[in-house]
Amino acid sequence: MTGPEPLLRLPRGRKAEVRVTADQWKGRVRCALRVWWTTPGATAMTPTKRGLTLEADEVRAVADVLRRFADEHGDGKR
């Protein structure tokens, strides 16, 4: 399974990654953050049930919070 083209990939070890993708469902644009992993013996990654899907208006609210968090804790020392 390939799924939509990832906007971002965040590696999580050798066999997993978090993918951020955009797609449409019932005419609405959504953003998904989902864990993908390679099953034993497989060569391609498949999505897990771990993740979440956000509507376009929710993305802005989450992005604002993440931006504030990065501004306050971006160096990992606070």
N, C-alpha and C positions, 0 to 999 in steps of 0.2 A: 504494500500500500504506500502510495507516495503522498497523497493529500495535497492541499494547496502549497504553493511555493512559500517557504518560511521567510518572514521578514527579519527574523533573528533566531540564532541557534546558540544556546548556552550549554556547553558540555557538562555532564554530570557523571564523571567516571568514564571508563572505556566503552561502556555499552548503553549509555543513556544520554539524553539531552532534553532540554526544555525548548520547545519551538513556539514562537509567536507567529501566528498566521492571521490573515484576513480572508473572509469568505462571505457569501451571501446565503441567507436562508429565508425562505418565504418573502423575498424581495427586500430584506433588511441586511445591511452590512454589519458584520460582527467581527470581533477580535477574539482569537482563542489563544490561551496559554496552556500547553499540554505537554506532559512528559511522554517522550517516545523512547523505545528501547529495542535492542536487538535480542530476540529470543535465541536460546541455544540452538546452534546449527543453522540459523538464518543469516542471510547476508544483508537484508534490508531491515530498516527500523519500522516498527509498527506503533501506533498510538496506544496509550493506556487510558484508563478511565480517570486517571489523576490529572486534574487541570480544571480550568474554568473558561467560560465563554462570556464575553461582555458585549453589550450593545454599544453602539458608537458613542452615545451620550455618557455612558458609564466610563468609557476609556478616558475621557478628559478628566473626570473626577479622580480616578485612580492615578493618572499621570501627575496631577497636581500634588497628591499626597506623596507619591514616590519622589518627585522633584524636591519637595521640602525635606524628606528623609535624607536624600542624597546630599543636599546642602548642609544638613546638620551632622551627618554621620559618614559622609563620602570617603573620609580617610580611614575609616574603620577604627579610630582611636577613641571616640567619644561614647 
